[in-house]
Amino acid sequence: MPGIDECLLEAMKLPGARGAAVVDWTSGLALGTAGESQSGDHEATAAETAELARIAAEYQSFAPADGSDWSDDDTPVEDLIVSSRDSYHVLQFVRTTFDSSVFLYLWLGRTEGNLALARIRLREMARQLVLG
């Protein structure tokens, strides 16, 4: 099972990948980064994307539509996609047996990237990621 570095290297192999990170959304810290950062500062990008992840994870608006509960260790959100004129920003939440406060972040070029493929691969990476 891959660790953070292997996961980031795999993410950077995706067509159109410009940058990737594993981020703790409670602290806003990057646990690992690869490639570029749109702002030029991986830590600033981690903090900004963590804010977005925290909002989505904590708001009832994103709870399951069937009314089922989710545990405190689990967020109801699988992933987030923010699109801009030239890129996609994909946040894939990582489920863990302990505090599930980590997500994979991928900055993907819109022209050369494949959003559907990126979502599928990030979901697979999140399931296999070993933190520790």
C-alpha positions in Angstrom: 0.0 0.0 0.0 1.4 3.4 -1.0 2.5 6.1 1.4 2.1 9.8 0.8 5.1 10.2 -1.5 4.1 7.3 -3.7 0.6 8.6 -3.8 1.7 12.1 -4.9 4.0 10.6 -7.6 1.1 8.6 -8.9 -1.2 11.7 -8.9 1.4 13.6 -10.9 1.3 10.9 -13.6 -2.3 11.8 -14.4 -2.7 13.7 -17.8 -2.7 17.4 -17.1 -1.6 17.2 -13.5 0.1 20.4 -12.4 0.4 19.9 -8.7 -0.8 17.6 -5.9 -0.8 17.5 -2.1 -2.0 15.5 0.8 -3.5 18.0 3.3 -4.9 17.8 6.8 -8.0 19.9 6.7 -8.2 20.5 10.4 -4.8 22.1 10.6 -4.5 23.3 7.0 -1.0 21.8 6.8 0.4 20.0 3.8 1.6 16.5 4.7 3.3 16.2 1.3 3.4 18.0 -2.0 4.5 17.4 -5.6 4.6 19.5 -8.7 3.7 23.2 -8.8 1.4 25.3 -6.7 -0.9 27.8 -8.5 0.0 30.5 -5.9 3.7 29.5 -5.9 3.4 28.5 -2.2 2.3 24.9 -1.4 1.6 25.8 2.3 -0.7 28.7 1.3 -2.5 26.5 -1.2 -2.9 23.8 1.5 -4.4 26.3 4.0 -6.8 27.7 1.4 -8.0 24.3 0.1 -8.3 23.1 3.7 -10.7 26.0 4.4 -12.9 24.8 1.5 -12.7 21.2 2.7 -13.6 22.1 6.2 -16.7 24.0 5.1 -18.0 21.1 3.0 -17.2 18.5 5.6 -18.9 20.3 8.5 -22.1 21.7 6.9 -25.4 19.7 7.1 -26.2 20.8 3.6 -23.9 18.1 2.3 -25.3 15.3 4.5 -26.6 12.2 2.8 -30.0 12.8 1.1 -31.5 9.7 2.6 -31.2 11.2 6.0 -28.8 8.6 7.3 -26.3 9.7 9.9 -22.5 9.7 9.4 -20.1 9.2 12.2 -17.9 11.9 13.7 -14.9 10.2 12.1 -16.4 10.4 8.6 -17.4 13.2 6.4 -20.4 12.9 4.1 -18.5 14.4 1.2 -16.5 12.2 -1.1 -14.9 14.9 -3.2 -15.1 18.5 -4.3 -14.4 20.0 -7.7 -13.7 23.7 -8.3 -13.3 24.7 -11.9 -11.7 27.9 -13.1 -11.1 29.0 -16.7 -8.0 27.0 -17.2 -8.0 24.3 -14.5 -9.8 22.0 -12.1 -9.1 21.7 -8.4 -10.1 18.3 -7.1 -10.2 17.5 -3.4 -10.7 13.8 -2.6 -11.4 13.0 1.0 -9.5 10.1 2.5 -11.3 7.7 4.8 -9.2 6.4 7.7 -9.8 4.3 10.8 -8.9 7.2 13.0 -9.7 10.9 12.5 -10.7 11.3 8.8 -9.3 14.8 8.3 -7.1 14.3 5.3 -7.7 14.9 1.6 -5.8 14.5 -1.6 -5.6 17.7 -3.7 -5.0 17.8 -7.4 -4.5 20.8 -9.6 -5.4 19.7 -13.1 -5.0 21.6 -16.3 -8.4 21.8 -18.0 -7.3 21.5 -21.6 -4.9 18.5 -21.2 -6.6 16.9 -18.1 -9.3 14.4 -17.9 -11.6 15.2 -14.9 -13.4 11.8 -14.9 -10.2 9.8 -15.0 -8.7 12.1 -12.3 -11.7 11.5 -10.0 -11.6 7.7 -10.5 -7.8 7.5 -9.9 -7.9 9.9 -6.9 -10.6 7.8 -5.3 -8.5 4.6 -5.8 -5.4 6.4 -4.3 -7.4 7.6 -1.3 -8.6 4.0 -0.6 -5.0 2.7 -0.8 -3.2 5.5 0.9 -1.3 4.5 4.1 -0.7 7.3 6.5 1.9 7.0 9.2 
